[in-house]
Amino acid sequence: MPDARINVTDDWETICRYLPKDYAELAQEHKQLQTQFGNAKIRTADDLLRLVLLHVGTDLPLRQTVAVMAASGGPVLSHVRLHKKMYRAVPYLRALVREMLDTRSVQPEKWAGYEVVAVDASAVCGPGAETTDARLHVQLRLSDLDLLTVRVTGVEVGESFKRFTWKPGQLALGDRGYSNAPGIGAVVDRGADVLVRVNRGSLPLRDGDGNPIDLMSWLRCLRGHDAHEQDAVIHNRETNRKIRGRLIALRLPAAQAEKARARLQRELKGKVTELDREAAAYVVLFTTVPKSRFDTTHCLDLYRLRWQVELLFKRWKSLCGFDRLPNYLDETILAWLYAKVLLALLMERMASSALSPPKDSATAPRQRQLTAHAPAMEAGIAHLASDDVRLASTWAA
């Protein structure tokens, strides 16, 4: 069994190889090391990041974190000082996450010329909390499962395409939470296109003549389980602009429809209406993609891949402890979450790197220790994969 004890020097040198090259300069840029008094305990970016990552990576309380670090030869400071450091570290941690994302250079494959980008948000709660404490917003490129944007916000910031940056050639993919005219308009105004699942209550639809579309009446006329479509227009009142697109609908087989109703019942509990139950038997999408680029089958197949961003959250919460949010101040919660995201990105880089034999014999023991951890990591991923296959075979809610 590999030695799990903390080795301040060797372990940290390994992690540093996967951090942005300018992580120390970024700490200076964001004034993380400027001190008012000469007896400051944290003087380097390494000391700061060691403490923060030890705290969030092991889910230790602040008192235990500073005690473990001191016993391991690191800086000696109080838990109150570490709390204040995390409070002020949000801009720095956000910059590190951005650098981790921006330094990737894999060129994505295209869907009919599109760079398909899925978005989603996940609620994060602390132990014993009855409500959401923060929200994590993610933008994921599907061709190579590369993260483009990770944002942490308060609970008052809801799901919207407006939370992200878009550019021509991209196709924004979202679930019902993103089915609103202002968000769709924000994507289209930047030259990108949208494929989103329709939310009946938040996306007023009209036909080419400006008449309201009775969505349920149209769905009831569908026969069989083939995909159907019709032209539709939505009105973005924020910009007074009409957005033309297509409605694509599919009646689910009876077994899948019952699963959809059961999932709806779990989510809404006693608030489910008979109309909601009837609508659950259909998948309805809105897209601005022209027919010449995507037919109905391509749109439905692509929407199924949206599950990849759901699985990303599942891995983060299972492997990185995103469900163990500490009950601190809002600003400290943001620091904790950004540090967790940084850890997740470090894990992805380390897991995806080929561990070739080291040229320097002095690093060989450390290389063997890293390799020894590989079976455990693979076992954890294999355990998640069994759920991934099951989830990917169903429609997203």
VEXFI-904954 format. One record per residue (C-alpha): x, y, z; residue number from 1; residue in one letter. Coordinates in pm, whole numbers, plus 32768, in hexadecimal, padded with zeros to 4 digits. Each point is the difference from the previous one (the first is absolute). Example, Ala and Ser with C-alpha at 12.3 -4.5 7.8 and 13.67 -1.06 7.14 Angstrom:
REM residues 2
{x=84CE; y=7E3E; z=830C; vokol=1; pase=a}
{x=8089; y=8158; z=7FBE; vokol=2; pase=s}
REM end
This chain:
REM residues 397
{x=8000; y=8000; z=8000; vokol=1; pase=m}
{x=808E; y=8157; z=7FA6; vokol=2; pase=p}
{x=806C; y=80E7; z=8116; vokol=3; pase=d}
{x=7EE5; y=80FC; z=802B; vokol=4; pase=a}
{x=80BE; y=80E4; z=80F2; vokol=5; pase=r}
{x=8037; y=8165; z=7F96; vokol=6; pase=i}
{x=8156; y=804D; z=7F74; vokol=7; pase=n}
{x=800A; y=817A; z=7FEC; vokol=8; pase=v}
{x=811F; y=8012; z=7F09; vokol=9; pase=t}
{x=7FCD; y=7EDB; z=7F12; vokol=10; pase=d}
{x=7E85; y=8008; z=7FF3; vokol=11; pase=d}
{x=7FF6; y=8175; z=7FC4; vokol=12; pase=w}
{x=8107; y=7FF4; z=7EEE; vokol=13; pase=e}
{x=7F29; y=7F00; z=7F4C; vokol=14; pase=t}
{x=7ECA; y=80DB; z=8015; vokol=15; pase=i}
{x=80BF; y=8134; z=7F8E; vokol=16; pase=c}
{x=804D; y=7F5B; z=7EB2; vokol=17; pase=r}
{x=7E8A; y=8009; z=7FB0; vokol=18; pase=y}
{x=7FB8; y=8160; z=807B; vokol=19; pase=l}
{x=8011; y=812B; z=7F12; vokol=20; pase=p}
{x=816A; y=8064; z=7FCB; vokol=21; pase=k}
{x=7FBC; y=815F; z=807C; vokol=22; pase=d}
{x=7F45; y=7F9D; z=813F; vokol=23; pase=y}
{x=80FF; y=80BA; z=80D9; vokol=24; pase=a}
{x=7FEE; y=813A; z=7F29; vokol=25; pase=e}
{x=7E82; y=7FF3; z=800F; vokol=26; pase=l}
{x=8012; y=7FFE; z=817C; vokol=27; pase=a}
{x=80CB; y=8141; z=7FF5; vokol=28; pase=q}
{x=7F18; y=8097; z=7EFB; vokol=29; pase=e}
{x=7ED0; y=7FC0; z=80DA; vokol=30; pase=h}
{x=80B2; y=8085; z=8137; vokol=31; pase=k}
{x=7FF0; y=7EBA; z=80BF; vokol=32; pase=q}
{x=815D; y=8025; z=8092; vokol=33; pase=l}
{x=7FFF; y=8170; z=805C; vokol=34; pase=q}
{x=8011; y=801F; z=817B; vokol=35; pase=t}
{x=7FD8; y=8120; z=80EF; vokol=36; pase=q}
{x=80E2; y=7F71; z=810C; vokol=37; pase=f}
{x=8159; y=7F65; z=7FEA; vokol=38; pase=g}
{x=7FA3; y=7EC7; z=80C4; vokol=39; pase=n}
{x=7F11; y=7F79; z=7EF7; vokol=40; pase=a}
{x=7FFB; y=7E84; z=7FF5; vokol=41; pase=k}
{x=7FA4; y=7FCF; z=7E91; vokol=42; pase=i}
{x=8102; y=809B; z=7F1C; vokol=43; pase=r}
{x=7FED; y=7F2D; z=7EC3; vokol=44; pase=t}
{x=7EF6; y=7F82; z=7F11; vokol=45; pase=a}
{x=806E; y=7E9C; z=8051; vokol=46; pase=d}
{x=7FB5; y=802C; z=8171; vokol=47; pase=d}
{x=7EAC; y=8099; z=7FB6; vokol=48; pase=l}
{x=7F96; y=7EF5; z=7F07; vokol=49; pase=l}
{x=807D; y=7EE3; z=80DB; vokol=50; pase=r}
{x=7F24; y=8075; z=811C; vokol=51; pase=l}
{x=7ECE; y=8040; z=7F28; vokol=52; pase=v}
{x=8018; y=7EB9; z=7F3E; vokol=53; pase=l}
{x=8044; y=7F37; z=813B; vokol=54; pase=l}
{x=7ECB; y=8098; z=80A0; vokol=55; pase=h}
{x=7F12; y=7FBE; z=7EDD; vokol=56; pase=v}
{x=80A3; y=7EC0; z=7F82; vokol=57; pase=g}
{x=7FEA; y=7F47; z=814B; vokol=58; pase=t}
{x=7EC9; y=80B5; z=8084; vokol=59; pase=d}
{x=80B8; y=804A; z=8142; vokol=60; pase=l}
{x=7F7F; y=8110; z=80E8; vokol=61; pase=p}
{x=80D6; y=8139; z=8006; vokol=62; pase=l}
{x=8097; y=7FAC; z=8155; vokol=63; pase=r}
{x=8070; y=7EA9; z=7F8C; vokol=64; pase=q}
{x=807C; y=8089; z=7EB5; vokol=65; pase=t}
{x=80F5; y=80F3; z=809F; vokol=66; pase=v}
{x=806B; y=7EF6; z=80FD; vokol=67; pase=a}
{x=804C; y=7EFE; z=7EF2; vokol=68; pase=v}
{x=80BD; y=80FE; z=7F2F; vokol=69; pase=m}
{x=80D0; y=8071; z=8129; vokol=70; pase=a}
{x=8052; y=7E98; z=805D; vokol=71; pase=a}
{x=806D; y=7FC1; z=7E98; vokol=72; pase=s}
{x=80FC; y=8119; z=8002; vokol=73; pase=g}
{x=7F27; y=8109; z=7F5D; vokol=74; pase=g}
{x=7FAC; y=815D; z=807B; vokol=75; pase=p}
{x=7F73; y=8023; z=8160; vokol=76; pase=v}
{x=7ECD; y=80DB; z=801D; vokol=77; pase=l}
{x=7EAD; y=800C; z=80A8; vokol=78; pase=s}
{x=7EBC; y=7F7C; z=7F6E; vokol=79; pase=h}
{x=7F75; y=8164; z=800A; vokol=80; pase=v}
{x=811C; y=8078; z=7F21; vokol=81; pase=r}
{x=7FBF; y=7EE7; z=7F06; vokol=82; pase=l}
{x=7E8F; y=8058; z=7FFE; vokol=83; pase=h}
{x=8054; y=816A; z=7FA8; vokol=84; pase=k}
{x=80F6; y=7F8F; z=7EF5; vokol=85; pase=k}
{x=7EF2; y=7F2E; z=7F58; vokol=86; pase=m}
{x=7F0D; y=8122; z=801C; vokol=87; pase=y}
{x=80F0; y=80D6; z=7F33; vokol=88; pase=r}
{x=8072; y=7EED; z=7F11; vokol=89; pase=a}
{x=7ECA; y=7FF0; z=7F23; vokol=90; pase=v}
{x=808E; y=80D7; z=7EE1; vokol=91; pase=p}
{x=8146; y=7F3B; z=8006; vokol=92; pase=y}
{x=7F58; y=7EAA; z=7FFE; vokol=93; pase=l}
{x=7F15; y=8072; z=7EEC; vokol=94; pase=r}
{x=812D; y=806E; z=7F32; vokol=95; pase=a}
{x=80A9; y=7EAE; z=8034; vokol=96; pase=l}
{x=7ECA; y=7F48; z=7F8B; vokol=97; pase=v}
{x=7FED; y=80E0; z=7ECE; vokol=98; pase=r}
{x=816F; y=7FBC; z=7FB2; vokol=99; pase=e}
{x=7FCC; y=7E89; z=8026; vokol=100; pase=m}
{x=7EE9; y=8013; z=7F00; vokol=101; pase=l}
{x=80A1; y=80F5; z=7F0D; vokol=102; pase=d}
{x=8149; y=7F43; z=7FDD; vokol=103; pase=t}
{x=7F66; y=7ED2; z=7F59; vokol=104; pase=r}
{x=803C; y=7FEA; z=7E88; vokol=105; pase=s}
{x=7F37; y=7ED3; z=7F87; vokol=106; pase=v}
{x=7F46; y=8058; z=7EC1; vokol=107; pase=q}
{x=7E95; y=7F86; z=800D; vokol=108; pase=p}
{x=7F56; y=7F38; z=7EF4; vokol=109; pase=e}
{x=7ED1; y=80A6; z=7F68; vokol=110; pase=k}
{x=7E94; y=7FA0; z=7FDC; vokol=111; pase=w}
{x=7FAB; y=807E; z=7EA2; vokol=112; pase=a}
{x=80F7; y=8118; z=803C; vokol=113; pase=g}
{x=7F8A; y=804E; z=8164; vokol=114; pase=y}
{x=80C9; y=8004; z=8140; vokol=115; pase=e}
{x=7EF7; y=7F67; z=80E2; vokol=116; pase=v}
{x=8007; y=808C; z=8161; vokol=117; pase=v}
{x=7F1F; y=7F79; z=8116; vokol=118; pase=a}
{x=7FAD; y=80D2; z=8132; vokol=119; pase=v}
{x=7F6D; y=7FAB; z=8150; vokol=120; pase=d}
{x=7FFC; y=806F; z=816A; vokol=121; pase=a}
{x=8007; y=7F39; z=8141; vokol=122; pase=s}
{x=7F90; y=8062; z=815C; vokol=123; pase=a}
{x=80FD; y=7FD7; z=8118; vokol=124; pase=v}
{x=7F91; y=7FE3; z=8169; vokol=125; pase=c}
{x=80AE; y=7FE9; z=814E; vokol=126; pase=g}
{x=7FD2; y=7EE9; z=8101; vokol=127; pase=p}
{x=7EA2; y=800E; z=8094; vokol=128; pase=g}
{x=7F9C; y=8125; z=7F24; vokol=129; pase=a}
{x=7E92; y=8017; z=7F98; vokol=130; pase=e}
{x=8040; y=80E3; z=7ED5; vokol=131; pase=t}
{x=8106; y=8036; z=7EF3; vokol=132; pase=t}
{x=8137; y=80BB; z=8078; vokol=133; pase=d}
{x=80A2; y=8042; z=7EAC; vokol=134; pase=a}
{x=7FDF; y=7FA7; z=7E91; vokol=135; pase=r}
{x=8108; y=7F7A; z=7F11; vokol=136; pase=l}
{x=7FDD; y=805D; z=7E8C; vokol=137; pase=h}
{x=80C0; y=7F33; z=7EFE; vokol=138; pase=v}
{x=8039; y=801E; z=7E88; vokol=139; pase=q}
{x=807B; y=7EB5; z=7F6A; vokol=140; pase=l}
{x=8072; y=7FC3; z=7E99; vokol=141; pase=r}
{x=7F76; y=7EAD; z=7F9B; vokol=142; pase=l}
{x=80F8; y=7FA1; z=7EF0; vokol=143; pase=s}
{x=811A; y=7FCE; z=80FB; vokol=144; pase=d}
{x=7F49; y=8031; z=814F; vokol=145; pase=l}
{x=80D4; y=8135; z=803E; vokol=146; pase=d}
{x=7F8D; y=8105; z=80FD; vokol=147; pase=l}
{x=7FE8; y=815B; z=7F6C; vokol=148; pase=l}
{x=7F6F; y=80BD; z=8129; vokol=149; pase=t}
{x=7FC6; y=7FB7; z=8170; vokol=150; pase=v}
{x=7F4E; y=8107; z=80D0; vokol=151; pase=r}
{x=7F99; y=7FFE; z=816D; vokol=152; pase=v}
{x=7EE3; y=80E8; z=8060; vokol=153; pase=t}
{x=7F0D; y=8038; z=811A; vokol=154; pase=g}
{x=7EAD; y=7F5A; z=8009; vokol=155; pase=v}
{x=7F5A; y=8138; z=7F75; vokol=156; pase=e}
{x=80A6; y=7FCB; z=7EAC; vokol=157; pase=v}
{x=7F2B; y=7F0E; z=7F36; vokol=158; pase=g}
{x=8043; y=7F2D; z=7ECC; vokol=159; pase=e}
{x=8022; y=80C3; z=7EBE; vokol=160; pase=s}
{x=80C7; y=7FFD; z=7EBE; vokol=161; pase=f}
{x=8053; y=8168; z=805E; vokol=162; pase=k}
{x=80F5; y=7F82; z=8109; vokol=163; pase=r}
{x=80F5; y=7F9A; z=7EF0; vokol=164; pase=f}
{x=80C1; y=8092; z=7EDC; vokol=165; pase=t}
{x=7F9E; y=7F8F; z=7EA1; vokol=166; pase=w}
{x=809A; y=8027; z=7EA9; vokol=167; pase=k}
{x=7FA2; y=7FB2; z=7E96; vokol=168; pase=p}
{x=8017; y=7E91; z=7FA5; vokol=169; pase=g}
{x=7F91; y=7F82; z=8155; vokol=170; pase=q}
{x=7EBE; y=7F44; z=804B; vokol=171; pase=l}
{x=7F7A; y=8033; z=8162; vokol=172; pase=a}
{x=7F5C; y=7ECA; z=8095; vokol=173; pase=l}
{x=7F25; y=8021; z=8136; vokol=174; pase=g}
{x=7EE4; y=7F62; z=80C2; vokol=175; pase=d}
{x=7EB2; y=8099; z=8068; vokol=176; pase=r}
{x=80A7; y=80F0; z=80F3; vokol=177; pase=g}
{x=8094; y=80BB; z=7ED8; vokol=178; pase=y}
{x=7EBB; y=8010; z=7F3D; vokol=179; pase=s}
{x=7FBA; y=8176; z=8008; vokol=180; pase=n}
{x=8009; y=8110; z=7EF8; vokol=181; pase=a}
{x=8107; y=80E8; z=80A2; vokol=182; pase=p}
{x=80FC; y=7EE5; z=8025; vokol=183; pase=g}
{x=7FC6; y=7F7B; z=7EA1; vokol=184; pase=i}
{x=8017; y=8163; z=7F7B; vokol=185; pase=g}
{x=8152; y=8030; z=80AC; vokol=186; pase=a}
{x=8089; y=7ED7; z=7F3B; vokol=187; pase=v}
{x=7F69; y=805E; z=7EB2; vokol=188; pase=v}
{x=806D; y=816C; z=801F; vokol=189; pase=d}
{x=816A; y=7F87; z=800B; vokol=190; pase=r}
{x=7FE1; y=7F34; z=7EC3; vokol=191; pase=g}
{x=7FD6; y=7EA9; z=80A3; vokol=192; pase=a}
{x=7ED8; y=7F10; z=7FEF; vokol=193; pase=d}
{x=7F2C; y=7F52; z=8107; vokol=194; pase=v}
{x=7F70; y=7EA6; z=8040; vokol=195; pase=l}
{x=7F32; y=7FFF; z=813E; vokol=196; pase=v}
{x=7EEA; y=7F32; z=809B; vokol=197; pase=r}
{x=7EBB; y=80C3; z=800E; vokol=198; pase=v}
{x=7F6C; y=806F; z=814A; vokol=199; pase=n}
{x=7E8F; y=8044; z=7FBE; vokol=200; pase=r}
{x=7FE8; y=8107; z=8110; vokol=201; pase=g}
{x=8127; y=80DA; z=7F9D; vokol=202; pase=s}
{x=801A; y=7FFA; z=7E83; vokol=203; pase=l}
{x=7ED7; y=80A1; z=7F4B; vokol=204; pase=p}
{x=7FF5; y=7F7A; z=7E9D; vokol=205; pase=l}
{x=7F5D; y=8091; z=7ECA; vokol=206; pase=r}
{x=7FDC; y=7F93; z=7E99; vokol=207; pase=d}
{x=807C; y=80BF; z=7ED1; vokol=208; pase=g}
{x=7EC4; y=80D8; z=7FFC; vokol=209; pase=d}
{x=802A; y=8069; z=816A; vokol=210; pase=g}
{x=7EEF; y=7F20; z=808C; vokol=211; pase=n}
{x=8041; y=7F4C; z=814B; vokol=212; pase=p}
{x=8055; y=7E8E; z=7FDB; vokol=213; pase=i}
{x=7F29; y=7F19; z=80D4; vokol=214; pase=d}
{x=8116; y=7F0B; z=804E; vokol=215; pase=l}
{x=7F2D; y=7EF1; z=80A3; vokol=216; pase=m}
{x=7F02; y=8001; z=7EE2; vokol=217; pase=s}
{x=811B; y=7FC8; z=7F09; vokol=218; pase=w}
{x=809A; y=7EEB; z=80D3; vokol=219; pase=l}
{x=7EB5; y=7F48; z=801F; vokol=220; pase=r}
{x=7FF0; y=7FEC; z=7E84; vokol=221; pase=c}
{x=814B; y=7F46; z=7FE6; vokol=222; pase=l}
{x=7FE8; y=7E97; z=7F94; vokol=223; pase=r}
{x=80F8; y=7EEB; z=8045; vokol=224; pase=g}
{x=815A; y=8040; z=808B; vokol=225; pase=h}
{x=80A2; y=80B2; z=7EDC; vokol=226; pase=d}
{x=808A; y=8160; z=8023; vokol=227; pase=a}
{x=7F2C; y=8123; z=7F84; vokol=228; pase=h}
{x=8050; y=816F; z=7FD3; vokol=229; pase=e}
{x=7F68; y=8151; z=7FB3; vokol=230; pase=q}
{x=8083; y=8163; z=7FDE; vokol=231; pase=d}
{x=7FE6; y=80DE; z=8133; vokol=232; pase=a}
{x=8057; y=8162; z=806E; vokol=233; pase=v}
{x=8054; y=8081; z=815B; vokol=234; pase=i}
{x=8007; y=816F; z=8064; vokol=235; pase=h}
{x=811F; y=8084; z=80D2; vokol=236; pase=n}
{x=7F5C; y=8125; z=80B3; vokol=237; pase=r}
{x=814E; y=807C; z=808A; vokol=238; pase=e}
{x=8079; y=8055; z=7EA0; vokol=239; pase=t}
{x=7EAB; y=8006; z=7F53; vokol=240; pase=n}
{x=808B; y=7EFF; z=7F0B; vokol=241; pase=r}
{x=7F52; y=7ED6; z=7F64; vokol=242; pase=k}
{x=80C7; y=7EBB; z=7FF9; vokol=243; pase=i}
{x=7F9D; y=7F05; z=7EF7; vokol=244; pase=r}
{x=8037; y=7E8E; z=8031; vokol=245; pase=g}
{x=7F63; y=7EA8; z=7FFE; vokol=246; pase=r}
{x=7F38; y=7F30; z=80F4; vokol=247; pase=l}
{x=805F; y=7E8F; z=8001; vokol=248; pase=i}
{x=7F24; y=7F08; z=80BA; vokol=249; pase=a}
{x=8008; y=7E8D; z=8049; vokol=250; pase=l}
{x=7EFE; y=7F28; z=80B1; vokol=251; pase=r}
{x=80AE; y=7F18; z=80F6; vokol=252; pase=l}
{x=7FB1; y=7E89; z=800E; vokol=253; pase=p}
{x=7F17; y=7FA3; z=811C; vokol=254; pase=a}
{x=8111; y=7F78; z=80E6; vokol=255; pase=a}
{x=80DB; y=8136; z=7FDB; vokol=256; pase=q}
{x=7ED2; y=80E2; z=802D; vokol=257; pase=a}
{x=7FB1; y=7F5C; z=814E; vokol=258; pase=e}
{x=8168; y=802F; z=8070; vokol=259; pase=k}
{x=7FEB; y=816F; z=7F9F; vokol=260; pase=a}
{x=7EC0; y=8028; z=80C9; vokol=261; pase=r}
{x=809A; y=7F55; z=812E; vokol=262; pase=a}
{x=812F; y=80E6; z=7FEC; vokol=263; pase=r}
{x=7F1A; y=812E; z=7FE4; vokol=264; pase=l}
{x=7F40; y=7F8C; z=8134; vokol=265; pase=q}
{x=8143; y=7FE1; z=80C7; vokol=266; pase=r}
{x=806F; y=815E; z=7F9B; vokol=267; pase=e}
{x=7EB7; y=80BC; z=802A; vokol=268; pase=l}
{x=7F56; y=7F1D; z=80FD; vokol=269; pase=k}
{x=7E9B; y=807A; z=803A; vokol=270; pase=g}
{x=8018; y=811C; z=7F05; vokol=271; pase=k}
{x=7FDE; y=7F1D; z=7ECE; vokol=272; pase=v}
{x=7EC9; y=8047; z=7F32; vokol=273; pase=t}
{x=7F52; y=7F1B; z=7F09; vokol=274; pase=e}
{x=807F; y=80DD; z=7EE7; vokol=275; pase=l}
{x=8163; y=7FD4; z=8082; vokol=276; pase=d}
{x=7FD2; y=7E88; z=8000; vokol=277; pase=r}
{x=7F7E; y=8007; z=7E9C; vokol=278; pase=e}
{x=811D; y=80DF; z=7F88; vokol=279; pase=a}
{x=8102; y=7F17; z=809E; vokol=280; pase=a}
{x=7FB6; y=7F03; z=7EEC; vokol=281; pase=a}
{x=80AC; y=80E0; z=7EFE; vokol=282; pase=y}
{x=8159; y=8089; z=7FBC; vokol=283; pase=v}
{x=7FE3; y=815F; z=7F6D; vokol=284; pase=v}
{x=812F; y=80C6; z=7F8A; vokol=285; pase=l}
{x=802F; y=815C; z=7F73; vokol=286; pase=f}
{x=8126; y=8047; z=7F1B; vokol=287; pase=t}
{x=807D; y=8119; z=7F26; vokol=288; pase=t}
{x=80D2; y=7F0C; z=7F30; vokol=289; pase=v}
{x=7F8F; y=8007; z=7E92; vokol=290; pase=p}
{x=7F66; y=7EC6; z=7F6D; vokol=291; pase=k}
{x=8118; y=7FF4; z=7F03; vokol=292; pase=s}
{x=80FB; y=7FBB; z=8117; vokol=293; pase=r}
{x=7F40; y=7F25; z=80F9; vokol=294; pase=f}
{x=7ECD; y=7F2F; z=7FBC; vokol=295; pase=d}
{x=7F19; y=7F96; z=811A; vokol=296; pase=t}
{x=80BE; y=7EBD; z=8043; vokol=297; pase=t}
{x=814B; y=80B7; z=8027; vokol=298; pase=h}
{x=7F64; y=80F6; z=80F4; vokol=299; pase=c}
{x=7F6C; y=7EED; z=80D9; vokol=300; pase=l}
{x=8141; y=7F33; z=7FF9; vokol=301; pase=d}
{x=80CC; y=812F; z=8061; vokol=302; pase=l}
{x=7F1C; y=805E; z=8120; vokol=303; pase=y}
{x=8031; y=7EA6; z=8095; vokol=304; pase=r}
{x=8172; y=8052; z=8025; vokol=305; pase=l}
{x=7FA9; y=8117; z=80F3; vokol=306; pase=r}
{x=801B; y=7EF6; z=810E; vokol=307; pase=w}
{x=817B; y=802A; z=7FF3; vokol=308; pase=q}
{x=7FEF; y=813F; z=80CA; vokol=309; pase=v}
{x=7F18; y=7F55; z=80FC; vokol=310; pase=e}
{x=8100; y=7EE9; z=8024; vokol=311; pase=l}
{x=8110; y=8103; z=8039; vokol=312; pase=l}
{x=7F47; y=8080; z=8133; vokol=313; pase=f}
{x=7FCA; y=7E9B; z=8073; vokol=314; pase=k}
{x=8176; y=7FB9; z=7FF3; vokol=315; pase=r}
{x=8058; y=8143; z=80B1; vokol=316; pase=w}
{x=7F0B; y=7FC2; z=8119; vokol=317; pase=k}
{x=8063; y=7E91; z=8022; vokol=318; pase=s}
{x=817A; y=8023; z=7FE7; vokol=319; pase=l}
{x=8043; y=8164; z=8072; vokol=320; pase=c}
{x=7F05; y=802C; z=811A; vokol=321; pase=g}
{x=7F39; y=8120; z=7F6B; vokol=322; pase=f}
{x=7EDF; y=7F95; z=80E0; vokol=323; pase=d}
{x=80C4; y=8052; z=813E; vokol=324; pase=r}
{x=7FEA; y=8177; z=7FEA; vokol=325; pase=l}
{x=806B; y=80A5; z=8149; vokol=326; pase=p}
{x=7F12; y=80F5; z=80A4; vokol=327; pase=n}
{x=80D3; y=813A; z=7FE4; vokol=328; pase=y}
{x=7FC9; y=8160; z=7F81; vokol=329; pase=l}
{x=7F93; y=8021; z=7E96; vokol=330; pase=d}
{x=8157; y=807C; z=7F94; vokol=331; pase=e}
{x=80AC; y=7EDB; z=80AA; vokol=332; pase=t}
{x=7F0E; y=7F0E; z=7F5C; vokol=333; pase=i}
{x=8068; y=808C; z=7EAE; vokol=334; pase=l}
{x=816F; y=7FCF; z=8056; vokol=335; pase=a}
{x=7FBA; y=7E9B; z=806F; vokol=336; pase=w}
{x=7F44; y=7FB0; z=7EBF; vokol=337; pase=l}
{x=8106; y=8099; z=7F1B; vokol=338; pase=y}
{x=810B; y=7F3A; z=80B8; vokol=339; pase=a}
{x=7F31; y=7EC4; z=7FCE; vokol=340; pase=k}
{x=7FE2; y=804B; z=7E8D; vokol=341; pase=v}
{x=8179; y=8037; z=7FF4; vokol=342; pase=l}
{x=8033; y=7EAC; z=80A4; vokol=343; pase=l}
{x=7F16; y=7F5C; z=7F09; vokol=344; pase=a}
{x=80BE; y=8097; z=7EDC; vokol=345; pase=l}
{x=814A; y=7F8E; z=8098; vokol=346; pase=l}
{x=7F75; y=7EA0; z=8020; vokol=347; pase=m}
{x=7F95; y=8002; z=7E94; vokol=348; pase=e}
{x=8156; y=8074; z=7F8D; vokol=349; pase=r}
{x=80B7; y=7F00; z=80D4; vokol=350; pase=m}
{x=7F1B; y=7EE4; z=7F96; vokol=351; pase=a}
{x=801C; y=8056; z=7E8E; vokol=352; pase=s}
{x=817C; y=8028; z=7FFF; vokol=353; pase=s}
{x=80D6; y=7EE0; z=7F86; vokol=354; pase=a}
{x=80ED; y=7F99; z=8118; vokol=355; pase=l}
{x=813B; y=7FB0; z=7F3E; vokol=356; pase=s}
{x=8138; y=7F82; z=80B7; vokol=357; pase=p}
{x=80B4; y=812E; z=8098; vokol=358; pase=p}
{x=8151; y=8065; z=7F75; vokol=359; pase=k}
{x=807A; y=8071; z=8155; vokol=360; pase=d}
{x=8036; y=7ED3; z=80E3; vokol=361; pase=s}
{x=7FC2; y=80DC; z=812E; vokol=362; pase=a}
{x=7E92; y=801F; z=7F9B; vokol=363; pase=t}
{x=7FCF; y=7E8B; z=7FCA; vokol=364; pase=a}
{x=7F75; y=7FB1; z=815E; vokol=365; pase=p}
{x=7F01; y=8114; z=7FDB; vokol=366; pase=r}
{x=7FA3; y=7F80; z=7EA5; vokol=367; pase=q}
{x=7FC4; y=7EA4; z=808C; vokol=368; pase=r}
{x=7F29; y=8091; z=8114; vokol=369; pase=q}
{x=7F26; y=80B9; z=7F01; vokol=370; pase=l}
{x=7FE0; y=7EC4; z=7F30; vokol=371; pase=t}
{x=7F9A; y=7F3C; z=8135; vokol=372; pase=a}
{x=7ED3; y=80E3; z=802B; vokol=373; pase=h}
{x=7F86; y=7FBE; z=7E9C; vokol=374; pase=a}
{x=7F3B; y=7EBC; z=804A; vokol=375; pase=p}
{x=7F37; y=80AC; z=8111; vokol=376; pase=a}
{x=7FAF; y=8123; z=7F1B; vokol=377; pase=m}
{x=7F9E; y=7F12; z=7EE8; vokol=378; pase=e}
{x=7F23; y=7F39; z=80ED; vokol=379; pase=a}
{x=7F4B; y=813C; z=806A; vokol=380; pase=g}
{x=7FC8; y=806B; z=7E9A; vokol=381; pase=i}
{x=7F87; y=7EA2; z=7FA3; vokol=382; pase=a}
{x=7F03; y=800E; z=811C; vokol=383; pase=h}
{x=7F77; y=8148; z=7F7A; vokol=384; pase=l}
{x=7FFF; y=7F7F; z=7E9B; vokol=385; pase=a}
{x=7EF8; y=7EFC; z=8053; vokol=386; pase=s}
{x=7F11; y=811B; z=805C; vokol=387; pase=d}
{x=8073; y=80D1; z=7ED7; vokol=388; pase=d}
{x=7F91; y=7EF7; z=7F08; vokol=389; pase=v}
{x=7EAD; y=7FE3; z=80A4; vokol=390; pase=r}
{x=7FC9; y=8178; z=800C; vokol=391; pase=l}
{x=8073; y=803B; z=7E9D; vokol=392; pase=a}
{x=7EF3; y=7F13; z=7F7F; vokol=393; pase=s}
{x=7EE4; y=80D6; z=8087; vokol=394; pase=t}
{x=7F81; y=8159; z=7FAD; vokol=395; pase=w}
{x=806D; y=8122; z=80DC; vokol=396; pase=a}
{x=7EF3; y=80A2; z=80CF; vokol=397; pase=a}
REM end
